[in-house]
Amino acid sequence: YQRGVDLIITDHHDLPATLPAASAVVNPKLLPAGHPLSTLPGVGVAYKLAEALLSDASQHLDLVALGIVADVAVQTGDARYLLQRGLARLRATERLGLQAMLQLADVNPAWLHEEHIGFELGPRLNALGRLGDANLAVEFFTTADAQRAQVLATMLEGLNAERRRLTDQIFQGALAQIERDPALLEHAALVLAHPSWPAGVIGIVASRLAERFHRPVVLLAAPPGQLARGSARSVEGCNISQAIAAHRDLLAGFGGHPMAAGLSIDPERIPEFRRKLSRSVAAQLGAAAVEPSLPIDGYLPLADLSLDLAADLERLAPFGPGNPRLVLVSPNHILVNESTIGRTREHRRLTVEDELGARQPVLWWQGAGWPLPEGRFDLAYTARASTWRGQRQVQIEWVDARPVPGAPIVVQAAWPAIVDHRRALQPLAVLSQMRSQPGAQVWAEGEAGRELAGQDRSELAPADTLLIWTIPPGRSELQTVLNQVKPKEIILFADDPGMDQLDAFLARLAGLVKRALHTEAGQVSVARLAAATAQRAAGVRLGLRWLAARGHIRIEAEEGDALRLAASAEPSSADLPAVTAQLRALLAETAAFRRYFAQADADVLLG
């Protein structure tokens, strides 16, 4: 197992810089190509060692599954086999910490798959090491105290909210760098650095940028007077560790595996490293480094997709690097409608219609804020069998779209002018002057919406000038309004509605619900309640669940945005701790975004 020990060292790809270069990179001669153990990440090597030392190591396979997916390991050979076994173990995990986390993340263990690890569990666990004390993970995984498990899982929810805020800031800052210097995209590898980026979360952003720009990405935290520490994420066809290792003479330390790596470097050598790394990446990728393409596995109209076929495709799971999902194409669609969904409204639910008039729902993960196709388009998608409210159904997931030949070319409008009055000494006086401009609308919500006679998000219409008075609750809501109004000029203010404390929000929501019970026969709109509380729709839904758990109301019917409520005196205290924890985490995330909105550079904020 000496070979395995060496591999464990290389797996800490987000924490390099202390190991000598000779021992901090995988030796390609260690195991021959195609060896079943060659793709094992550190967690897999540790399990193999435990397997040799323990009479029954299988009780730890749930942790192995978490590590393989979270570490973006290539899923071939033993890595894939252990992941398959680990997922089965994870669905029935006896670890109280994981049980509490699954409950807070609203994941049904019976239908858990690798994407739940990648998008729900992994980020929460990573947040502990990135922003807190990673030693608590041992207690989280081993505690036999259900109450302590709930406390730790709730702590992870809060850290994950902060992690999302930081990654969003870094992502927007990286996009701003590229906008200022488009020549950065002329390199086969995207290498960016900033002195104030926190090193603990830049790897997450590197993954998002690699997906967006179809090339390997290296992000570097470069505080003044210190070595720059970086995280790299790759794309299919490029062994990023090998590409980085080719330039070890420029580095203070490095390590990783084909899809992810870490490194440290003198900041003055970053430009030279960018040039040389890009040459190595280009040599590996060939033409793909210049012309990114999407491999298609077949053409299948959405109308021909059945639950049985989707279930058959699931037999190829788990999916990930080395075993990607089948990408199919359905031709000639138009977009009928779209809405944002998710706790932070970062996803999209679309309805598409084919040339025969058949309509299908499509999910676009992380799709909020991206441009939508206009006119007819061919849809690239993946499909899986999923469970929604206990019912098995086909879930179609957006991958990409291309215009049907002959469709009109859409020219993006110029970005609007920005006027920043967030630090005005007399903002009300400035608002009074600015709102008198012809074609101006004031976006104000909560109490301010009523006091200033402004418009909430549902009342805004296309206009030349948009005055943003109330700080939006999240980036998705902001982007939705900008797409809705399409202003030529944006005037920024920064009024905090004071709705991000649990007691204040619940008091306001309870008052609105009480009025609806008396005057509207309990009929409420989630969107209207969200505007009246200056919150996200997800927060309103959790708030209503909280009121129901306390026995104040009963949710009698729900259809999309519309709910029918009734008074109740039957509390459901069993649900209260979990709902309270989820609501606190969501409100903390909203508060973090409002703080960011109040101080971030305007071009980055709206870019």
Protein Blocks (a to p, Z undefined) as FASTA:
>chain_A
ZZmmmmmmmmmmmlghkacfklmcccfklpcghiaklmpcfklmmmmmmmmmpmblklmm
mmmmmmmmmnopacehjllmmmmmmmmmmmmccbfklmmmmmmnopafklgcfklmmmmm
mmmmmmmmmmmcfklmmmmmmocbfklmmmmmmmmmmmmmmmmmmmmmmmmmmmmmmmmm
mmlmmpfbdcdddfklcfklmmmmmmmmmmmnopacddddddehiacdddddddehiafk
lmmmmmmmmpgbdcddfkbccddddfklmmmmmmmmmmmmmmmnmmmlmmgcdddfbdcd
fklpcfklmmmmmmmpccdehiacdddddehiadfbdcdedjkopaccdddddfkopacd
dddehkgopacdehjdddddddddddeehiacdddddfbdcddehiacdddddddddddf
klgfblmlmmmmmmmpghiacddehjllmmnopacfklpccdfbdcdfbdcfbfklmmmm
mmmnopabdcdddddehlabfklmmmmmmmmmmmmmmmnnopacfklmmmmnopafklmm
mmmmmmmmnopaccfbdehjbccddddfbdcfklmmmmmmmmmmmmmmmmmmmmmmmmmc
fklmmZZ
